[in-house]
Each structure stands twice: as C-alpha cells, then as structure tokens.
C-alpha cells in the first residue's frame, strides 16, 4: 500500500496509541522501518517473583517455549518477507530480568508482582519502510499465516492507513519540573566510591545512574510526550509501548542486539558522550575532544571486550569480530562514540540463547558485568525497571532487533520516571560524570517541559 502524502508512522499509530499492547517501534533512524502493532493474539508477562537465578535463563526459555508452541499450533513455515519482522513477540525486557540469570541483591522498591518481561504475540504487522529512492513511502501489512482472525487483524491495520491523517500537534502544557531523587553531592559521592573500588581492583568500570521524577498533567497524554521527544531528539530506536500497567516512551540511540534468521549477530555499544555545541566551531571542538579522549576510548573498548566475550558464549569459534571501534555518531543533543561487534550463531544456539547470554547490555552495566551489577544495586537508590533493559521484537523466524532502553520514560498513571547515567572508570571525575548525566537527561526534560517541534 502507498502511504498518503505527508503521513508518518506516528500519524497512523495515533488513533490506537492508548490501546493496551499497541506498540510503535520506529526504527527509521536505524533500518528505515517503523512497525505498528496492536491486538496481540496472546500476551506473556513474567514478574520479578517468578525469576530464579538457580534455573539460569528460565524466563527466556519460557518465552522461547511459548513462541515455539504458537508456531506449532499454526504449522508455521518460514518464508521471505520484505521487512525483518512479519510476526512474533514484541515488547520490553526490564533491567531486573538479570535476576533470571545471576544471583543479585533484591531490587530496591520493586515488589514481587512487578513485570520484568512483557510481550505481545502479534500475527499481524504493519511495517512502514522508507526508501529514499522512491517518490512515495509504502506500507506492508503482513501475517505469518492466514486465518480468518489474521485476516480481520490485517483489515484493521489497513484501515488505519486508509483513514490516516496528520496527527494533531502534541499538547505543549509542561509536566511538573523534573526532580532528581538524589542531590548532586550524593551522586558525586557515589561516583567517588565506585572510583575507589576500581582503584582497589574490584572492577574496571561501572555504569551509575540517577533517577528523575515528574508528573503528567491531565490534558497531556503519553503520546504527546512521545511526539515531543521524537520531534526534538530523534534517535535510531524510538518507541511507544502501551502496556497494561505502564506506558514506555523511548528515543534510544543504542542498538542492543540485531540477529538475522541466518544467525548473523550485531551489537553496537555506546560509550563516550559530549553535548552538541552552540556554534559549528564549538560543536566541532566538542566532537574532536570526544574522539581524542583517551578516557572515553578506554571506556568504550572495555565494553567492546565485554560484548565480544558475551557473544562468544553463543557464537561460532573465531566468528566474533570488531567491525568498527569508537566511531563518532552525532545526534540532535549529543555526540557519542559507538562500536560495532558482530558474530555468527552456533548451530546449537538460538536467537533467544544469544539474547540471554548478553543480557543486560554491557554498556549499561560495566565490567566485569556481574560485579558491576552488584555495585549498581548497592549505589543506586532505586530499581531501574525498563531503563537499561531492552525494547524490540523476536520474530518467529529467529530474527531479533532490540534497543538498549536509555533515553526512556516510564509513565505509570500520571507519574513519570526516567534515568540518566554514565560509565565510571579509573580516571573519571565525579563532577564531570554528574554533568554527563544532566546532558543525557536534557532531551527528556525538554520533552516534559513542553518543547514540541514535531
């Protein structure tokens, strides 16, 4: 189908944005594809209390088994499709899903009934790829099998396209002024303690975050916040997930894992940040400072080594390679250093095996990973939830594409929470590290305070 002129995926999604399990995965800044999902055939939620590190990976195996049973019920046969995702599971994996893999301190303030994995199983997908070589954008409405039910779901998705119009401008009324849950000195002291642990040889690096709280006015919706954030701070992995207990709004620059049906694996960790400059000359100077920073490069390379190790647990011998190291990428509000590590799955390992082996992403934990997570649990006053977990899809054919859920807001009722953090290494400065969290949080604060350039 050809999209009406000027219609964006967000416009198509707008009428259903508040439906439970409606999802917009706007990967247009990465793979030039946006996915719109609604009305899942099934759902799966796993809570913190159901995790048991003694069974290591039980939640991932439960998801794998549910997908396999769903495929068998419909005699699924893989086939070539015009986009990477044509049906399967999509949703979010909380940072605390790590408790399914390792014995860690209990998350602060998180009760046993809190979901740490929530996905819908979708047998109808609306995909909107962008092609700069074509005069008009097209959309595909796809299903992994054909039944009367999937025909109805595809018809509902097609109707969204046929009735789509430019969505209204987002409401500009500001949310309450975001407040950090710890004061600057407390965060800096926490950074200093981590630096002491590094000098003592306990770890090499830990990612330390702080949380900010705000509240949503009665006449502002989570989708308004999504439009503000995506408009002012576009990123490769934007998402709006309406879940039973919360809404996630994300504008993440970081890919966690991409896996093709053939088993080709790709991860793109980010380490190293500078704000954008006020003038071209200032901006160039900041970018050059980042590229030439021995501290930031060391921070990035440590995580590359960790990611290589994680991938090697499920990838074939000698297949794991560093394709790019510390490349500069410039976004609306920040410059980042991004590396790319690739590999090929072993024949006895599945995509979900790889996801479990790498979860959570090394860029938002530290190295060694388990000890870094223990220190994070000691130092951070709150659980992370969706922040530093992952958002994305698992296709029935084994394809996976997921982001690291940074630059992500969690909206529960009218309460809004978000985090920002950074990697602490031996030569980190507590004042600089605090300033970096404020830089990373700036786009989310701007979106909450009413900026709306979309």
C-alpha positions in Angstrom: 0.0 0.0 0.0 1.1 3.5 -0.7 1.1 5.9 2.3 -0.9 9.2 1.8 1.5 12.1 1.1 3.0 13.5 4.3 1.7 10.8 6.5 4.2 9.5 9.1 4.1 6.2 11.0 3.2 8.2 14.2 0.2 9.6 12.4 -1.0 6.1 11.6 -0.4 5.0 15.2 -2.0 8.0 16.9 -5.7 6.7 16.9 -4.7 3.5 18.7 -1.8 4.8 20.9 -3.8 4.3 24.1 -4.9 0.7 23.4 -3.4 -1.9 25.7 -0.5 -3.6 23.9 -0.4 -1.1 21.0 3.2 -0.6 20.0 5.1 1.7 17.7 8.6 0.6 17.1 10.1 3.4 14.9 13.4 2.0 13.8 13.6 4.5 10.9 16.8 6.1 12.1 18.5 2.7 12.0 16.9 0.3 9.5 14.5 2.8 7.9 11.5 0.8 9.1 8.7 1.5 11.5 6.4 -1.2 12.9 2.9 -0.7 14.2 1.4 -3.5 16.3 -1.9 -3.9 18.1 -4.4 -6.5 19.3 -1.9 -9.3 20.0 -3.1 -12.9 19.7 -1.5 -13.7 23.0 0.5 -12.0 25.7 3.1 -13.1 28.1 4.1 -11.3 31.4 6.7 -12.6 33.8 7.0 -10.9 37.2 10.1 -10.4 39.4 8.8 -13.0 41.9 8.8 -15.7 39.1 12.5 -15.4 38.5 15.0 -17.9 39.9 18.7 -17.4 39.1 19.2 -21.1 40.1 17.5 -22.1 36.8 19.5 -19.5 34.9 17.5 -18.3 31.9 14.2 -19.8 32.9 12.2 -16.7 31.8 13.9 -16.7 28.4 13.2 -20.4 28.0 9.6 -19.8 28.9 9.3 -17.2 26.2 11.1 -19.5 23.7 8.7 -22.3 24.6 5.6 -20.1 24.2 6.8 -18.9 20.8 7.6 -22.5 19.7 4.1 -23.7 20.8 2.5 -20.8 18.9 4.4 -21.7 15.8 3.5 -25.3 16.0 -0.2 -24.5 16.6 -0.2 -22.8 13.2 2.2 -25.0 11.4 4.5 -22.0 10.8 6.7 -22.2 7.7 9.4 -19.5 7.4 9.2 -17.5 4.2 10.9 -14.5 2.7 9.3 -11.2 3.7 10.0 -7.6 2.6 10.9 -6.5 6.1 12.7 -8.2 9.0 9.7 -8.6 11.3 6.5 -10.1 10.0 5.1 -11.7 13.2 6.3 -12.8 16.6 6.8 -11.3 20.0 7.4 -7.7 20.8 7.6 -5.7 24.0 10.1 -4.9 26.7 12.6 -6.6 29.0 13.3 -4.8 32.3 16.9 -4.4 33.5 15.9 -6.6 36.5 15.4 -9.5 34.2 19.1 -10.0 35.0 17.8 -11.7 38.2 16.8 -14.6 35.9 20.5 -15.0 35.0 22.5 -14.1 38.1 22.1 -14.0 41.9 21.9 -10.3 42.6 20.7 -8.1 45.5 16.9 -7.6 45.6 15.9 -4.5 43.5 15.1 -1.6 45.8 11.5 -0.6 45.8 10.3 -3.3 43.4 7.7 -5.8 44.7 7.4 -9.4 43.6 4.4 -8.7 41.3 6.3 -6.1 39.1 6.5 -7.2 35.5 10.1 -7.7 34.2 9.1 -9.1 30.9 6.0 -8.1 28.9 5.4 -9.0 25.3 2.6 -9.5 22.9 2.5 -12.2 20.3 1.5 -10.5 17.0 0.2 -12.3 14.0 -0.5 -9.1 12.0 2.2 -6.4 11.5 2.0 -3.1 9.8 5.5 -2.2 8.5 6.5 1.2 7.0 9.9 1.1 5.3 11.3 4.3 4.0 13.1 4.3 0.6 14.9 7.5 -0.4 15.0 6.2 -4.0 11.2 6.1 -4.3 8.8 9.0 -4.7 6.3 7.7 -2.1 6.5 5.7 1.1 4.9 2.3 1.1 3.5 0.1 3.9 3.1 -3.7 4.2 0.5 -5.5 6.2 1.9 -8.9 6.9 1.0 -12.1 8.8 3.0 -15.3 9.4 -0.1 -17.4 8.5 -3.5 -16.9 7.0 -6.6 -17.5 9.1 -10.0 -15.7 9.5 -8.6 -14.0 12.6 -5.4 -12.7 11.0 -7.5 -11.5 8.0 -9.5 -9.4 10.4 -6.4 -8.1 12.1 -4.8 -7.2 8.8 -8.0 -5.4 7.7 -7.9 -3.3 10.9 -4.3 -2.3 10.2 -5.1 -1.4 6.6 -8.0 0.7 7.9 -5.5 2.7 10.0 -3.6 3.6 6.8 -6.7 4.4 4.8 -8.1 6.7 7.4 -4.8 8.2 8.5 -4.4 12.0 8.7 -1.7 14.2 10.0 -2.0 13.8 13.8 -2.6 16.9 15.9 0.4 18.8 17.2 1.3 17.5 20.7 -0.1 19.3 23.7 2.5 21.8 24.9 1.5 22.2 28.5 4.5 21.4 30.6 4.7 18.5 33.0 5.9 19.2 36.6 9.5 20.3 36.7 11.6 17.0 36.9 13.3 16.5 40.2 16.3 14.3 40.8 15.7 11.7 43.6 19.2 12.3 45.0 21.1 15.6 45.3 24.2 16.3 43.2 26.6 15.8 46.0 25.2 12.4 46.8 25.6 11.3 43.2 29.2 12.6 43.1 30.0 10.7 46.3 28.6 7.6 44.9 30.8 8.0 41.8 33.8 8.6 44.1 33.1 5.3 45.9 32.9 3.5 42.6 36.3 5.0 41.6 37.8 3.7 44.9 36.5 0.2 44.0 38.1 0.5 40.6 41.5 1.6 42.1 41.2 -1.3 44.6 41.0 -3.8 41.6 37.3 -4.8 42.3 36.1 -3.8 38.9 37.2 -1.9 35.7 34.0 0.1 35.1 30.5 0.5 36.4 27.6 2.4 34.9 26.0 4.6 37.5 22.6 6.3 37.0 20.3 8.7 38.8 16.6 9.0 38.6 14.3 11.9 37.9 10.6 12.2 38.7 7.8 14.3 37.1 4.0 14.1 36.7 1.8 14.2 33.7 -0.9 17.0 33.5 -4.5 15.8 33.0 -4.7 17.1 29.4 -1.3 15.7 28.3 -1.1 12.1 27.1 1.9 9.8 26.9 1.7 10.0 23.1 2.1 13.8 23.4 5.3 13.2 25.3 6.4 10.7 22.6 5.8 13.3 19.8 7.7 15.9 21.7 10.7 13.6 22.4 10.8 12.1 18.9 10.4 15.6 17.4 13.1 17.3 19.4 15.5 14.4 19.9 15.1 11.9 17.0 17.0 8.7 17.5 17.5 5.4 15.7 15.3 3.5 18.1 12.1 5.4 19.0 9.3 3.5 20.6 5.9 4.0 22.3 4.6 0.9 24.1 1.2 0.9 25.8 1.3 -1.9 28.4 -1.3 -2.9 31.0 0.5 -1.2 33.9 2.6 1.5 32.2 3.5 3.3 29.0 7.1 3.4 27.8 8.3 6.3 25.7 11.8 5.8 24.3 14.2 7.7 22.0 17.2 5.5 22.2 20.4 5.9 20.2 21.7 2.4 21.0 21.1 -0.9 19.4 21.4 -3.9 21.8 21.2 -6.9 19.6 20.2 -7.5 16.0 20.1 -11.1 14.8 19.1 -12.3 11.3 17.2 -15.5 10.6 20.5 -16.8 9.2 22.2 -16.3 12.6 24.2 -13.1 11.9 24.6 -11.2 15.1 25.3 -7.5 15.6 25.6 -5.3 18.7 26.5 -1.6 18.8 27.6 -0.4 22.3 27.8 3.3 23.1 30.4 4.7 25.4 31.6 8.3 25.3 29.4 11.4 25.3 29.7 15.1 24.6 26.9 17.7 24.3 26.3 19.4 21.0 27.9 22.8 20.6 26.1 26.2 20.4 28.0 27.1 17.2 29.5 25.0 14.4 33.0 25.7 15.7 32.1 24.8 19.2 30.3 21.7 18.0 33.4 20.5 16.0 35.6 21.2 19.0 33.5 19.0 21.3 33.3 16.2 18.7 37.1 16.3 18.3 37.6 16.3 22.1 35.5 13.2 22.4 37.3 11.4 19.5 40.7 12.2 21.1 39.7 11.4 24.7 41.8 8.5 26.0 39.4 8.1 28.9 36.3 7.8 26.7 38.1 5.4 24.2 39.2 3.2 27.1 35.7 3.2 28.5 34.3 2.1 25.1 37.0 -0.5 24.4 36.4 -2.2 27.8 32.7 -2.7 26.9 33.7 -3.9 23.4 35.8 -6.6 25.1 32.8 -7.5 27.4 30.5 -7.7 24.4 32.9 -9.9 22.5 33.0 -12.2 25.5 29.2 -12.3 25.8 28.7 -13.0 22.1 31.3 -15.8 22.2 29.1 -17.7 24.5 26.6 -18.5 21.7 28.6 -17.6 18.5 30.8 -19.9 16.5 34.5 -20.0 17.2 36.5 -17.2 15.5 33.3 -15.6 14.2 33.2 -12.7 16.7 34.8 -9.6 15.2 35.0 -5.9 15.9 33.7 -4.2 12.7 34.0 -0.6 14.0 35.7 0.8 17.0 34.9 4.2 18.7 33.2 5.8 15.7 31.8 9.2 16.1 28.0 9.5 15.8 26.3 12.8 16.2 22.6 13.1 17.4 20.4 16.1 18.0 21.6 16.7 21.5 24.8 14.7 21.9 27.9 13.2 20.3 28.6 9.5 21.0 31.3 7.0 20.4 29.8 3.8 19.0 31.5 0.5 18.3 30.1 -2.5 16.3 30.8 -6.1 17.2 29.5 -9.0 15.1 29.4 -12.8 15.1 27.6 -15.8 13.8 25.4 -18.0 16.0 26.5 -21.6 16.5 24.1 -24.2 15.0 23.1 -25.4 18.5 22.3 -21.9 19.8 19.1 -19.9 19.2 18.5 -16.2 18.9 17.0 -16.2 22.4 20.0 -18.1 23.8 22.1 -15.2 22.5 19.8 -12.6 24.0 20.0 -14.3 27.4 23.8 -14.6 27.1 24.2 -10.9 26.5 21.5 -9.5 28.8 21.6 -6.9 30.1 23.8 -5.0 27.7 27.4 -4.4 28.9 27.4 -0.7 28.1 24.9 -0.1 30.9 26.3 -2.4 33.5 30.1 -2.3 33.4 32.9 -4.9 33.6 33.1 -7.4 35.0 29.4 -7.5 34.4 28.1 -9.3 37.5 30.3 -7.4 40.0 29.3 -4.2 38.3 25.6 -5.0 38.7 26.2 -5.8 42.4 27.8 -2.4 42.8 25.0 -0.7 40.9 22.5 -2.4 43.2 24.4 -1.1 46.3 24.9 2.5 45.0 21.7 3.4 43.1 18.7 4.2 45.5 16.1 2.8 43.1 15.5 -0.2 40.8 15.8 0.6 37.1 12.8 -1.1 35.6 12.6 -0.5 31.8 15.7 1.8 31.9 18.7 -0.1 30.7 16.6 -3.0 29.8 15.6 -3.6 26.2 12.8 -2.9 23.8 12.2 -4.7 20.5 11.0 -7.8 18.7 11.7 -11.5 18.4 10.5 -12.9 15.0 9.0 -16.3 14.5 11.9 -16.9 12.1 14.5 -16.1 14.8 15.1 -12.5 13.7 15.7 -10.2 16.7 16.2 -6.4 16.8 16.3 -4.7 20.2 17.4 -1.4 21.6 19.0 -0.5 24.9 16.3 1.3 26.7 18.1 4.5 27.5 16.6 8.0 26.9 13.4 6.2 28.1 10.5 7.4 30.2 8.2 5.2 32.2 4.7 6.6 32.7 2.5 4.9 35.3 -0.8 6.7 35.7 0.3 10.3 35.9 3.7 9.6 37.4 6.8 9.8 35.1 10.2 8.5 35.9 13.4 8.5 33.8 17.1 7.9 34.4 20.4 9.0 33.1 23.8 7.6 33.8 27.3 7.1 32.6 30.3 4.8 32.8 32.7 5.3 35.6 36.4 4.4 35.1 39.6 4.9 37.0 40.2 8.4 35.8 36.6 9.6 36.0 35.9 12.9 37.7 32.7 12.9 39.9 31.8 16.4 38.8 32.2 15.6 35.1 30.2 12.4 35.5 27.3 14.3 37.1 27.4 16.8 34.3 27.2 14.0 31.8 24.0 12.6 33.3 22.4 16.1 33.0 23.4 16.3 29.4 21.9 12.9 28.7 18.7 13.8 30.5 18.3 17.2 28.8 16.2 15.9 25.8 13.8 14.1 28.1 13.5 17.2 30.4 12.8 19.4 27.3 10.1 17.0 26.1 8.4 17.1 29.5 8.6 20.8 29.8 6.6 21.3 26.6 9.0 21.5 23.7 7.3 20.3 20.6 9.0 20.7 17.2 7.4 17.6 15.7 
